[in-house]
Amino acid sequence: MIKLTRLDGEHFVLNGDLIKYVEQRPDTFITLTSGDRIVVAESMDDVIEQAVCYQQRKHFIPPTALKSHVSADQS
């Protein structure tokens, strides 16, 4: 679950598994797997960071293990 903010300042929690894609135009739009769209105050980068952290927590992937794997692939 990721904590986000609507444009009116209301906080809510979104299941990160429901995110299909995120757009910045200039507001941040989140399109869900259901086709619904949500506009949030957070930047696209913030939403992505929270979604990645959520997936890491969900799958118990330590952030350092992921970074070392990416670094090894780039070598």
OpenMM code with the backbone's topology and positions (N, CA, C; nanometers):
from openmm import Vec3, app, unit

residues = "MET ILE LYS LEU THR ARG LEU ASP GLY GLU HIS PHE VAL LEU ASN GLY ASP LEU ILE LYS TYR VAL GLU GLN ARG PRO ASP THR PHE ILE THR LEU THR SER GLY ASP ARG ILE VAL VAL ALA GLU SER MET ASP ASP VAL ILE GLU GLN ALA VAL CYS TYR GLN GLN ARG LYS HIS PHE ILE PRO PRO THR ALA LEU LYS SER HIS VAL SER ALA ASP GLN SER".split()
positions = [
    Vec3(0.0843, -0.1168, 0.0000),
    Vec3(0.0000, 0.0000, 0.0000),
    Vec3(0.0893, 0.1237, 0.0000),
    Vec3(0.0482, 0.2243, -0.0757),
    Vec3(0.1245, 0.3485, -0.0798),
    Vec3(0.0328, 0.4646, -0.0423),
    Vec3(0.0871, 0.5595, 0.0345),
    Vec3(0.0110, 0.6749, 0.0815),
    Vec3(0.0289, 0.7897, -0.0169),
    Vec3(-0.0836, 0.8428, -0.0660),
    Vec3(-0.0820, 0.9499, -0.1644),
    Vec3(-0.1745, 1.0631, -0.1204),
    Vec3(-0.1718, 1.1732, -0.1961),
    Vec3(-0.2513, 1.2905, -0.1624),
    Vec3(-0.3291, 1.3371, -0.2845),
    Vec3(-0.4597, 1.3549, -0.2678),
    Vec3(-0.5407, 1.4113, -0.3756),
    Vec3(-0.5066, 1.5595, -0.3894),
    Vec3(-0.5445, 1.6217, -0.4997),
    Vec3(-0.5127, 1.7616, -0.5218),
    Vec3(-0.5766, 1.8541, -0.4176),
    Vec3(-0.6869, 1.8090, -0.3549),
    Vec3(-0.7516, 1.8901, -0.2515),
    Vec3(-0.6876, 1.8722, -0.1131),
    Vec3(-0.5780, 1.7937, -0.1065),
    Vec3(-0.5056, 1.7742, 0.0188),
    Vec3(-0.5469, 1.6517, 0.0977),
    Vec3(-0.6497, 1.5806, 0.0520),
    Vec3(-0.6963, 1.4603, 0.1217),
    Vec3(-0.5982, 1.3459, 0.0982),
    Vec3(-0.5556, 1.2815, 0.2077),
    Vec3(-0.4648, 1.1669, 0.1990),
    Vec3(-0.5454, 1.0393, 0.1799),
    Vec3(-0.4889, 0.9454, 0.1050),
    Vec3(-0.5522, 0.8150, 0.0873),
    Vec3(-0.4431, 0.7113, 0.0625),
    Vec3(-0.4804, 0.5860, 0.0715),
    Vec3(-0.3862, 0.4763, 0.0524),
    Vec3(-0.4317, 0.3961, -0.0694),
    Vec3(-0.3341, 0.3656, -0.1562),
    Vec3(-0.3623, 0.2928, -0.2798),
    Vec3(-0.2851, 0.1618, -0.2801),
    Vec3(-0.3499, 0.0567, -0.3220),
    Vec3(-0.2824, -0.0714, -0.3393),
    Vec3(-0.1908, -0.0581, -0.4616),
    Vec3(-0.0597, -0.0650, -0.4398),
    Vec3(0.0379, -0.0479, -0.5463),
    Vec3(0.0271, -0.1512, -0.6570),
    Vec3(-0.0370, -0.2649, -0.6302),
    Vec3(-0.0539, -0.3683, -0.7324),
    Vec3(-0.1550, -0.3261, -0.8394),
    Vec3(-0.2354, -0.2229, -0.8106),
    Vec3(-0.3390, -0.1808, -0.9042),
    Vec3(-0.2905, -0.0779, -1.0050),
    Vec3(-0.1643, -0.0331, -0.9918),
    Vec3(-0.1123, 0.0690, -1.0821),
    Vec3(-0.0761, 0.0073, -1.2165),
    Vec3(-0.1361, 0.0605, -1.3227),
    Vec3(-0.1032, 0.0169, -1.4585),
    Vec3(0.0071, 0.1063, -1.5137),
    Vec3(-0.0104, 0.2393, -1.5036),
    Vec3(0.0961, 0.3316, -1.5406),
    Vec3(0.0741, 0.4678, -1.4765),
    Vec3(0.1802, 0.5490, -1.4775),
    Vec3(0.1807, 0.6816, -1.4156),
    Vec3(0.2261, 0.7818, -1.5207),
    Vec3(0.1568, 0.8964, -1.5273),
    Vec3(0.1913, 1.0018, -1.6235),
    Vec3(0.2056, 1.1352, -1.5514),
    Vec3(0.2919, 1.2193, -1.6033),
    Vec3(0.3088, 1.3555, -1.5528),
    Vec3(0.2656, 1.4489, -1.6648),
    Vec3(0.1576, 1.5314, -1.6434),
    Vec3(0.1094, 1.6139, -1.7544),
    Vec3(0.0415, 1.7418, -1.7146),
    Vec3(0.0780, 1.8404, -1.6491),
    Vec3(0.1818, 1.8463, -1.5483),
    Vec3(0.1398, 1.7815, -1.4167),
    Vec3(0.0074, 1.7653, -1.3915),
    Vec3(-0.0335, 1.6904, -1.2716),
    Vec3(0.0004, 1.5429, -1.2923),
    Vec3(0.0102, 1.4704, -1.1828),
    Vec3(0.0433, 1.3283, -1.1891),
    Vec3(-0.0862, 1.2469, -1.1972),
    Vec3(-0.1012, 1.1728, -1.3050),
    Vec3(-0.2167, 1.0861, -1.3264),
    Vec3(-0.1728, 0.9412, -1.3071),
    Vec3(-0.2495, 0.8683, -1.2271),
    Vec3(-0.2255, 0.7255, -1.2083),
    Vec3(-0.3418, 0.6513, -1.2732),
    Vec3(-0.3108, 0.5643, -1.3687),
    Vec3(-0.4129, 0.4809, -1.4309),
    Vec3(-0.4056, 0.3433, -1.3654),
    Vec3(-0.5205, 0.2972, -1.3198),
    Vec3(-0.5280, 0.1686, -1.2506),
    Vec3(-0.5602, 0.0567, -1.3483),
    Vec3(-0.5379, -0.0645, -1.3060),
    Vec3(-0.5651, -0.1805, -1.3898),
    Vec3(-0.7129, -0.1884, -1.4282),
    Vec3(-0.7994, -0.1265, -1.3494),
    Vec3(-0.9435, -0.1239, -1.3782),
    Vec3(-0.9785, -0.0211, -1.4854),
    Vec3(-0.8816, 0.0666, -1.5188),
    Vec3(-0.9074, 0.1734, -1.6144),
    Vec3(-0.9377, 0.3059, -1.5467),
    Vec3(-0.9653, 0.3036, -1.4170),
    Vec3(-0.9898, 0.4274, -1.3432),
    Vec3(-0.8629, 0.5107, -1.3393),
    Vec3(-0.8793, 0.6437, -1.3334),
    Vec3(-0.7644, 0.7339, -1.3256),
    Vec3(-0.7760, 0.8188, -1.1995),
    Vec3(-0.6622, 0.8415, -1.1362),
    Vec3(-0.6547, 0.9222, -1.0144),
    Vec3(-0.5500, 1.0301, -1.0374),
    Vec3(-0.5806, 1.1528, -0.9946),
    Vec3(-0.4845, 1.2622, -1.0026),
    Vec3(-0.4327, 1.2862, -0.8612),
    Vec3(-0.3007, 1.2913, -0.8457),
    Vec3(-0.2405, 1.3079, -0.7130),
    Vec3(-0.1443, 1.4260, -0.7107),
    Vec3(-0.1156, 1.4732, -0.5902),
    Vec3(-0.0264, 1.5871, -0.5710),
    Vec3(0.1205, 1.5475, -0.5824),
    Vec3(0.1526, 1.4219, -0.5567),
    Vec3(0.2909, 1.3752, -0.5623),
    Vec3(0.3420, 1.3779, -0.7061),
    Vec3(0.4734, 1.3900, -0.7205),
    Vec3(0.5338, 1.3849, -0.8535),
    Vec3(0.5336, 1.2406, -0.9034),
    Vec3(0.5526, 1.2253, -1.0332),
    Vec3(0.5606, 1.0919, -1.0919),
    Vec3(0.6741, 1.0128, -1.0275),
    Vec3(0.7889, 1.0769, -1.0068),
    Vec3(0.9033, 1.0087, -0.9448),
    Vec3(0.8712, 0.9617, -0.8039),
    Vec3(0.7979, 1.0439, -0.7264),
    Vec3(0.7596, 1.0032, -0.5908),
    Vec3(0.6676, 0.8810, -0.5932),
    Vec3(0.5722, 0.8803, -0.6856),
    Vec3(0.4798, 0.7664, -0.6960),
    Vec3(0.5571, 0.6404, -0.7331),
    Vec3(0.6486, 0.6522, -0.8291),
    Vec3(0.7282, 0.5366, -0.8712),
    Vec3(0.8123, 0.4857, -0.7552),
    Vec3(0.8769, 0.5765, -0.6828),
    Vec3(0.9607, 0.5361, -0.5693),
    Vec3(0.8778, 0.4623, -0.4649),
    Vec3(0.7603, 0.5151, -0.4334),
    Vec3(0.6743, 0.4479, -0.3353),
    Vec3(0.6276, 0.3116, -0.3855),
    Vec3(0.5936, 0.3028, -0.5140),
    Vec3(0.5469, 0.1750, -0.5702),
    Vec3(0.6582, 0.0710, -0.5681),
    Vec3(0.7806, 0.1126, -0.6012),
    Vec3(0.8942, 0.0199, -0.5981),
    Vec3(0.9212, -0.0256, -0.4552),
    Vec3(0.9206, 0.0668, -0.3611),
    Vec3(0.9417, 0.0307, -0.2195),
    Vec3(0.8337, -0.0656, -0.1711),
    Vec3(0.7102, -0.0423, -0.2141),
    Vec3(0.6004, -0.1318, -0.1779),
    Vec3(0.6276, -0.2736, -0.2300),
    Vec3(0.6686, -0.2840, -0.3555),
    Vec3(0.6970, -0.4161, -0.4126),
    Vec3(0.8147, -0.4823, -0.3423),
    Vec3(0.9152, -0.4047, -0.3048),
    Vec3(1.0296, -0.4609, -0.2328),
    Vec3(0.9853, -0.5142, -0.0968),
    Vec3(0.9027, -0.4385, -0.0255),
    Vec3(0.8528, -0.4849, 0.1047),
    Vec3(0.7658, -0.6082, 0.0883),
    Vec3(0.6824, -0.6070, -0.0141),
    Vec3(0.5899, -0.7178, -0.0374),
    Vec3(0.6646, -0.8472, -0.0673),
    Vec3(0.7708, -0.8386, -0.1420),
    Vec3(0.8471, -0.9569, -0.1809),
    Vec3(0.9713, -0.9783, -0.0955),
    Vec3(0.9854, -0.8951, 0.0079),
    Vec3(1.0981, -0.9047, 0.0998),
    Vec3(1.2320, -0.8965, 0.0278),
    Vec3(1.2385, -0.8129, -0.0742),
    Vec3(1.3635, -0.7927, -0.1461),
    Vec3(1.4379, -0.6781, -0.0797),
    Vec3(1.5537, -0.7053, -0.0216),
    Vec3(1.6281, -0.5965, 0.0403),
    Vec3(1.6758, -0.4983, -0.0669),
    Vec3(1.6597, -0.3670, -0.0433),
    Vec3(1.7006, -0.2680, -0.1430),
    Vec3(1.8463, -0.2820, -0.1849),
    Vec3(1.9362, -0.3202, -0.0944),
    Vec3(2.0775, -0.3322, -0.1293),
    Vec3(2.0998, -0.4491, -0.2252),
    Vec3(2.0234, -0.5563, -0.2115),
    Vec3(2.0382, -0.6716, -0.3017),
    Vec3(1.9955, -0.6325, -0.4425),
    Vec3(1.8893, -0.5551, -0.4538),
    Vec3(1.8415, -0.5115, -0.5841),
    Vec3(1.9446, -0.4208, -0.6501),
    Vec3(2.0013, -0.3273, -0.5757),
    Vec3(2.1007, -0.2358, -0.6311),
    Vec3(2.2258, -0.3104, -0.6765),
    Vec3(2.2712, -0.4084, -0.5992),
    Vec3(2.3913, -0.4815, -0.6377),
    Vec3(2.3643, -0.5672, -0.7614),
    Vec3(2.2420, -0.6183, -0.7758),
    Vec3(2.2067, -0.6964, -0.8937),
    Vec3(2.2064, -0.6083, -1.0181),
    Vec3(2.1512, -0.4877, -1.0048),
    Vec3(2.1480, -0.3942, -1.1184),
    Vec3(2.2894, -0.3534, -1.1544),
    Vec3(2.3735, -0.3264, -1.0565),
    Vec3(2.5120, -0.2881, -1.0827),
    Vec3(2.5881, -0.3993, -1.1540),
    Vec3(2.5637, -0.5235, -1.1162),
    Vec3(2.6305, -0.6368, -1.1786),
    Vec3(2.5881, -0.6517, -1.3238),
    Vec3(2.4614, -0.6244, -1.3521),
    Vec3(2.4117, -0.6343, -1.4898),
    Vec3(2.4705, -0.5264, -1.5794),
    Vec3(2.5044, -0.4122, -1.5228),
    Vec3(2.5567, -0.3016, -1.6018),
    Vec3(2.7060, -0.3168, -1.6301),
    Vec3(2.7710, -0.4069, -1.5614),
    Vec3(2.9162, -0.4267, -1.5797),
    Vec3(2.9485, -0.4963, -1.7087),
] * unit.nanometer
topology = app.Topology()
chain = topology.addChain("A")
for resn in residues:
    res = topology.addResidue(resn, chain)
    for name in ("N", "CA", "C"):
        topology.addAtom(name, app.Element.getBySymbol(name[0]), res)
